Amino acid sequence: MSGSNQRIDGKRLWDSLMAMAEIGATPKGGVRRLTLTDVDKRGRDQFRTWCEALGLQVRVDAIGNMFARREGRDPSRLPVLFGSHLDSQPTGGKFDGALGVIAGLEVMRTLNDLNIATEAPIELVNWTDEEGSRFGHSLMGSGTWAGIYGLDKTYALKDAEGVTVGEALEGIGYKGEHAAKPFPADAYFELHIEQGPILEREGKEVGIVTGAQAQVWYDAVVTGQDAHAGTTPPSARKDALLTAARIIDLVDKLMRERGDDGRGTVGWLQVVNASRNVVPGEVRFSIEFRHPETAVIEELAAGFPAMAEAIATANRTPLELTQLFKIPHQPFDSGCVDLVRQAAARLGYSTREIISGAGHDAVYVARSVPTAMIFTPCKDGLSHNEAESIQPEEAEAGAQVLFQAILARANRTL
């Protein structure tokens, strides 16, 4: 039942990826499908329509996660889960997240085409708000499902316009009646573009993901004093933006001290009431560190706040630093990873074992369910960008490995 002669339809997969990319398409060739917006609703509705056309049972939980179930021969078996997300960054690409969902759809279509009944049920998942670009909490749907975020607190999160998550869910009709909490499942597989340059540089067709990096994220607010740019001498200034700039430089320095595995990023910054001839009185920004080793992130989390505070004190600008979350390195399940490894070898694809530099829904799902991920290359390692690009044969290879791994897991002898 898991022979390499059972092939997905690569053209159908690509055509469906392009059809989803039309929903929220941007002039530069990317997508803007922000979570829980009307555009996201259109993507969700299309996904539901495709799933129901295959006879899948679609249910939605209280945080809007969508589960499309195909029954197995043995109703007592736990389901094998697979999927990703359909929401995007404000200027996102066609494939980040969507590849995993649409490839999962292609798995379901191929099983129907070949009239294959799996022993265990299988479920395709579209997780809510993986990106975190609207409400500020990435992995929101999977994190709520996994119990990392409390549902009430998640509902209360607001976007820049003051709309809460709860209001947005109700507004698009995806505040489901099923509980947003872990249920017994046999495994979870997620296909994703690498979002980095390693596979492309090394000429590898498939990435076998063994785990995900440790991370720590902060929100920072620096409070200075608004003052006239032309009349306020250096001795009288309390420049919030200067403090922010020096902390940003510190983030970069700490990253580079840790070599090529180091990651330190300030991806969002807001000068409150900005004016070109006013010394900034308040600046808000994000900070994150990532590294494959949990101990390195623990070291940064222990030392960085005091270093940043020293900069703020020297500039006479109070700093409020809030740690949003700290995630240890998440190893994936060796048995599930081995199924990916075996599938790629059986299909003859060149591979590389790799640790994910990005956070994915799989990181939180792995706390409750045995999990593995599959990576495909992306051009120049570029992602979170409208120019994000992969080739049809790369999408097909990843989806074919996904198909074989799911089939092997769902039909394994217990």
C-alpha positions as CSV (number, residue, x, y, z in Angstrom):
1,M,0.0,0.0,0.0
2,S,3.0,2.4,0.3
3,G,4.8,1.5,-3.0
4,S,6.6,4.3,-4.9
5,N,4.4,3.6,-7.9
6,Q,1.5,5.3,-6.3
7,R,1.8,8.9,-7.4
8,I,0.1,12.2,-6.6
9,D,-1.0,14.4,-9.5
10,G,1.7,17.1,-9.6
11,K,-0.2,19.3,-12.1
12,R,-3.4,19.2,-10.0
13,L,-1.4,20.1,-6.9
14,W,0.2,23.1,-8.7
15,D,-3.1,24.3,-10.2
16,S,-4.7,24.2,-6.7
17,L,-1.7,26.2,-5.2
18,M,-2.2,28.8,-8.0
19,A,-6.0,28.9,-7.4
20,M,-5.4,29.5,-3.7
21,A,-2.8,32.2,-4.5
22,E,-5.5,34.1,-6.4
23,I,-7.3,34.7,-3.0
24,G,-5.5,37.8,-1.7
25,A,-3.2,38.1,-4.6
26,T,-0.9,41.1,-4.6
27,P,0.4,43.1,-7.6
28,K,3.9,41.9,-7.0
29,G,2.9,38.2,-7.3
30,G,2.5,37.4,-3.6
31,V,-0.5,37.1,-1.3
32,R,-2.0,39.1,1.5
33,R,-4.3,36.8,3.4
34,L,-4.2,38.1,6.9
35,T,-5.8,35.8,9.5
36,L,-9.5,36.1,10.3
37,T,-10.1,38.8,7.6
38,D,-12.7,38.5,4.8
39,V,-9.8,37.4,2.5
40,D,-8.9,34.6,4.9
41,K,-12.6,33.6,5.0
42,R,-12.5,33.2,1.2
43,G,-9.5,31.0,1.5
44,R,-11.1,28.9,4.2
45,D,-14.4,28.7,2.3
46,Q,-12.5,27.4,-0.8
47,F,-10.6,24.9,1.3
48,R,-13.9,23.7,2.9
49,T,-15.5,23.4,-0.6
50,W,-12.6,21.3,-1.9
51,C,-12.6,19.0,1.1
52,E,-16.4,18.4,1.1
53,A,-16.2,17.6,-2.6
54,L,-14.0,14.7,-1.6
55,G,-16.5,13.5,1.0
56,L,-14.4,14.7,3.9
57,Q,-16.1,15.7,7.2
58,V,-15.0,19.2,8.1
59,R,-15.2,20.5,11.7
60,V,-14.0,23.8,13.2
61,D,-12.9,24.3,16.7
62,A,-13.3,27.3,19.0
63,I,-10.1,29.1,17.7
64,G,-11.0,28.5,14.1
65,N,-8.7,25.5,13.4
66,M,-10.2,23.4,10.6
67,F,-10.0,19.6,10.5
68,A,-11.1,17.6,7.4
69,R,-11.5,13.9,8.2
70,R,-11.3,10.8,6.0
71,E,-12.4,7.7,7.8
72,G,-10.3,4.6,8.0
73,R,-11.1,0.9,8.0
74,D,-10.6,0.7,11.8
75,P,-12.7,3.3,13.6
76,S,-10.9,2.5,16.9
77,R,-7.5,3.7,15.5
78,L,-6.2,7.1,16.3
79,P,-6.1,9.5,13.4
80,V,-3.0,10.6,11.5
81,L,-3.0,14.4,11.2
82,F,-1.2,16.5,8.6
83,G,-1.5,20.1,7.4
84,S,-0.2,23.6,7.9
85,H,-1.8,27.1,7.5
86,L,-3.5,29.3,4.9
87,D,-2.9,32.7,6.5
88,S,-0.1,34.9,5.3
89,Q,2.2,37.8,6.2
90,P,1.0,41.3,5.0
91,T,3.3,40.9,2.0
92,G,3.6,37.2,1.9
93,G,4.3,34.6,-0.7
94,K,2.2,31.9,-2.4
95,F,3.7,28.9,-0.7
96,D,4.4,29.6,3.0
97,G,1.9,27.5,4.8
98,A,-0.4,27.0,1.8
99,L,1.9,24.3,0.3
100,G,1.3,22.1,3.4
101,V,-2.4,22.5,3.3
102,I,-2.9,22.1,-0.5
103,A,-0.4,19.1,-0.6
104,G,-2.5,17.5,2.1
105,L,-5.6,18.1,0.0
106,E,-3.7,16.4,-2.9
107,V,-3.0,13.4,-0.6
108,M,-6.7,13.1,0.0
109,R,-7.5,13.4,-3.7
110,T,-5.0,10.7,-4.6
111,L,-6.3,8.3,-2.0
112,N,-9.7,8.8,-3.6
113,D,-8.4,8.4,-7.1
114,L,-6.6,5.1,-6.2
115,N,-9.5,3.9,-4.1
116,I,-7.2,3.4,-1.1
117,A,-8.8,2.9,2.3
118,T,-6.3,3.5,5.1
119,E,-6.5,1.5,8.3
120,A,-6.5,4.6,10.5
121,P,-8.5,7.7,9.9
122,I,-6.6,10.7,8.5
123,E,-7.3,14.4,9.1
124,L,-6.0,17.4,7.2
125,V,-5.6,20.5,9.3
126,N,-5.7,24.3,8.5
127,W,-4.3,25.9,11.6
128,T,-5.5,29.5,12.5
129,D,-3.0,32.4,12.5
130,E,0.3,30.7,12.3
131,E,1.9,33.9,11.1
132,G,1.0,36.2,14.1
133,S,1.1,39.2,11.8
134,R,-2.3,40.6,12.8
135,F,-2.7,39.9,16.5
136,G,0.9,39.6,17.5
137,H,1.0,35.9,18.6
138,S,2.4,33.5,16.0
139,L,1.3,29.9,16.1
140,M,-1.9,31.1,17.7
141,G,-4.3,28.4,16.6
142,S,-1.9,25.5,17.2
143,G,-0.7,27.1,20.4
144,T,-4.3,27.4,21.8
145,W,-5.1,23.9,20.7
146,A,-1.9,22.6,22.5
147,G,-2.8,24.5,25.7
148,I,0.1,27.0,25.4
149,Y,-2.3,30.0,25.2
150,G,-5.5,30.2,27.2
151,L,-8.6,30.5,25.0
152,D,-10.0,33.5,26.9
153,K,-6.7,35.4,26.7
154,T,-6.4,34.5,23.0
155,Y,-10.0,35.8,22.3
156,A,-9.0,39.1,24.0
157,L,-6.0,39.8,21.8
158,K,-6.5,42.9,19.6
159,D,-5.2,44.0,16.2
160,A,-4.1,47.5,15.4
161,E,-7.7,48.6,14.9
162,G,-8.8,47.2,18.2
163,V,-10.7,44.2,16.8
164,T,-10.3,41.2,19.1
165,V,-9.7,37.6,18.0
166,G,-13.1,36.6,19.3
167,E,-14.8,39.3,17.3
168,A,-12.9,38.5,14.2
169,L,-13.7,34.8,14.5
170,E,-17.4,35.6,14.8
171,G,-17.2,38.1,12.0
172,I,-16.1,35.6,9.4
173,G,-18.2,32.7,10.9
174,Y,-15.3,30.5,12.0
175,K,-15.7,30.5,15.7
176,G,-16.4,26.7,15.9
177,E,-18.3,24.7,18.4
178,H,-15.6,22.1,19.0
179,A,-13.2,22.4,21.9
180,A,-9.8,23.9,21.0
181,K,-7.7,21.4,22.9
182,P,-5.6,18.3,22.1
183,F,-7.4,15.1,21.2
184,P,-5.7,11.7,20.9
185,A,-3.9,11.4,17.6
186,D,-1.4,8.9,16.2
187,A,1.0,11.3,14.4
188,Y,1.3,14.7,12.7
189,F,3.2,15.5,9.5
190,E,3.7,19.0,8.1
191,L,5.2,19.9,4.7
192,H,6.6,23.3,4.3
193,I,9.1,25.3,2.2
194,E,12.4,25.6,4.0
195,Q,12.3,29.4,4.1
196,G,16.1,29.3,4.1
197,P,18.9,28.7,1.5
198,I,20.4,25.4,2.7
199,L,18.6,22.9,0.5
200,E,19.0,25.0,-2.6
201,R,22.7,25.7,-2.0
202,E,23.4,22.0,-1.5
203,G,21.2,20.8,-4.4
204,K,18.9,18.7,-2.2
205,E,15.3,17.9,-3.2
206,V,13.9,17.1,0.3
207,G,14.7,18.3,3.8
208,I,14.2,15.7,6.6
209,V,13.4,18.0,9.6
210,T,14.6,16.6,12.9
211,G,13.5,19.4,15.1
212,A,12.9,23.1,15.5
213,Q,15.0,25.9,17.1
214,A,14.6,27.3,20.6
215,Q,13.2,30.8,20.7
216,V,12.5,33.7,23.0
217,W,10.4,36.7,22.0
218,Y,9.9,40.1,23.6
219,D,7.9,43.3,23.3
220,A,9.8,46.5,24.2
221,V,8.5,50.0,25.0
222,V,11.0,52.8,25.5
223,T,9.7,56.0,27.1
224,G,11.6,59.2,26.5
225,Q,10.4,62.8,26.2
226,D,9.0,64.5,23.1
227,A,11.0,67.6,22.5
228,H,11.7,70.2,19.8
229,A,14.4,68.9,17.4
230,G,15.9,72.3,16.8
231,T,16.0,73.7,20.3
232,T,16.8,70.7,22.5
233,P,20.6,70.3,23.1
234,P,22.2,66.8,23.6
235,S,22.4,67.3,27.4
236,A,18.6,67.7,27.7
237,R,17.5,65.0,25.3
238,K,15.7,61.8,26.4
239,D,15.6,60.2,22.9
240,A,13.5,57.0,22.9
241,L,14.5,56.1,19.4
242,L,18.2,56.5,20.2
243,T,17.8,53.9,23.0
244,A,15.8,51.6,20.7
245,A,18.6,51.9,18.1
246,R,21.3,51.0,20.6
247,I,19.2,48.0,21.8
248,I,18.7,46.9,18.2
249,D,22.5,47.1,17.8
250,L,22.9,45.0,20.9
251,V,20.5,42.3,19.4
252,D,22.6,42.2,16.3
253,K,25.9,41.9,18.3
254,L,24.5,39.1,20.5
255,M,23.4,37.3,17.3
256,R,26.7,37.5,15.6
257,E,28.6,36.4,18.7
258,R,26.9,33.1,18.3
259,G,28.1,32.4,14.8
260,D,26.1,31.2,11.8
261,D,23.6,29.4,14.1
262,G,22.7,32.7,15.9
263,R,19.5,34.6,15.1
264,G,18.5,37.9,16.5
265,T,15.8,40.1,14.9
266,V,13.9,43.3,15.4
267,G,11.2,42.9,12.8
268,W,8.7,45.6,13.9
269,L,9.2,49.1,15.2
270,Q,6.8,52.0,15.8
271,V,7.8,55.6,16.7
272,V,4.7,56.9,18.5
273,N,3.4,60.2,17.2
274,A,6.4,60.4,14.9
275,S,7.3,63.8,13.4
276,R,10.5,64.7,11.6
277,N,11.3,67.7,13.9
278,V,10.4,66.1,17.2
279,V,12.8,64.1,19.4
280,P,10.9,60.8,19.7
281,G,9.3,60.3,23.1
282,E,8.0,56.7,22.8
283,V,9.1,53.8,20.7
284,R,7.7,50.3,20.6
285,F,9.4,47.3,19.0
286,S,9.7,43.6,18.8
287,I,12.8,41.5,19.7
288,E,13.4,37.8,19.1
289,F,16.3,35.4,19.5
290,R,16.6,31.9,18.0
291,H,19.2,29.1,18.2
292,P,19.2,25.3,17.8
293,E,20.4,24.8,21.4
294,T,18.0,25.5,24.3
295,A,20.9,26.4,26.5
296,V,21.9,29.3,24.3
297,I,18.4,30.8,24.4
298,E,18.4,30.3,28.2
299,E,21.6,32.2,28.4
300,L,20.3,35.0,26.2
301,A,17.0,35.2,28.2
302,A,19.0,35.5,31.4
303,G,21.4,38.2,30.2
304,F,19.8,40.3,27.5
305,P,17.2,42.1,29.7
306,A,19.9,43.6,32.0
307,M,22.0,44.6,29.1
308,A,19.1,46.4,27.4
309,E,18.1,48.0,30.7
310,A,21.6,49.4,31.1
311,I,21.4,51.1,27.7
312,A,18.0,52.6,28.7
313,T,19.2,53.8,32.0
314,A,22.3,55.5,30.5
315,N,20.0,57.4,28.1
316,R,17.5,58.3,30.9
317,T,14.7,56.5,29.0
318,P,12.8,53.9,31.0
319,L,12.4,50.5,29.3
320,E,9.5,48.1,29.6
321,L,10.5,44.7,28.3
322,T,7.9,41.9,28.3
323,Q,8.8,38.3,27.5
324,L,6.0,37.0,25.3
325,F,7.2,33.4,25.3
326,K,10.2,31.1,25.5
327,I,10.3,27.9,23.5
328,P,12.9,25.2,24.0
329,H,14.4,23.3,21.1
330,Q,11.7,20.9,20.0
331,P,13.0,17.5,18.7
332,F,10.6,15.6,16.4
333,D,9.5,12.0,16.9
334,S,12.2,9.6,15.7
335,G,9.7,7.1,14.3
336,C,7.8,9.8,12.3
337,V,11.1,11.3,11.1
338,D,12.3,7.8,10.0
339,L,9.1,7.4,7.9
340,V,9.9,10.6,6.1
341,R,13.5,9.4,5.6
342,Q,12.3,6.0,4.3
343,A,9.8,7.6,1.9
344,A,12.4,10.0,0.4
345,A,14.9,7.1,-0.1
346,R,12.3,4.8,-1.6
347,L,11.3,7.6,-4.1
348,G,15.0,8.3,-5.0
349,Y,15.1,12.0,-3.8
350,S,18.3,13.6,-2.6
351,T,17.9,14.6,1.0
352,R,19.5,16.5,3.9
353,E,18.7,16.3,7.6
354,I,18.0,19.8,8.9
355,I,16.8,21.7,12.0
356,S,14.0,24.2,11.3
357,G,15.0,27.8,11.7
358,A,11.4,29.0,11.6
359,G,8.7,28.3,14.1
360,H,5.9,26.1,12.7
361,D,2.6,24.7,14.0
362,A,4.4,21.4,14.2
363,V,6.4,22.8,17.1
364,Y,3.4,23.1,19.4
365,V,1.6,20.0,18.0
366,A,4.7,18.0,18.8
367,R,4.1,18.5,22.5
368,S,1.0,16.3,22.3
369,V,1.4,14.2,19.2
370,P,4.4,12.4,17.6
371,T,5.5,14.8,14.8
372,A,7.7,15.2,11.8
373,M,8.2,17.8,9.1
374,I,9.3,17.8,5.4
375,F,11.0,20.7,3.7
376,T,11.2,21.6,0.0
377,P,13.7,24.1,-1.3
378,C,12.7,27.7,-2.1
379,K,14.5,30.1,-4.4
380,D,17.3,32.0,-2.7
381,G,15.9,30.9,0.6
382,L,13.5,33.8,0.4
383,S,10.2,33.8,2.3
384,H,7.8,36.2,4.0
385,N,8.2,38.1,0.7
386,E,6.0,38.4,-2.4
387,A,8.9,37.1,-4.5
388,E,8.9,33.8,-2.6
389,S,9.2,31.0,-5.2
390,I,9.4,27.2,-5.6
391,Q,9.3,25.0,-8.7
392,P,6.4,22.7,-9.5
393,E,8.6,19.6,-9.3
394,E,9.8,20.7,-5.8
395,A,6.2,21.0,-4.6
396,E,5.5,17.6,-6.2
397,A,8.5,15.9,-4.5
398,G,7.5,17.2,-1.1
399,A,3.9,16.2,-1.5
400,Q,4.9,12.7,-2.7
401,V,7.0,12.2,0.4
402,L,4.1,13.4,2.5
403,F,1.8,11.0,0.8
404,Q,4.1,8.0,1.4
405,A,4.8,8.9,5.0
406,I,1.1,9.3,5.8
407,L,0.2,6.1,4.1
408,A,2.9,4.2,6.0
409,R,1.9,5.6,9.3
410,A,-1.9,5.1,8.8
411,N,-1.4,1.5,7.7
412,R,1.2,0.4,10.2
413,T,0.8,-2.7,12.2
414,L,0.0,-2.0,15.8
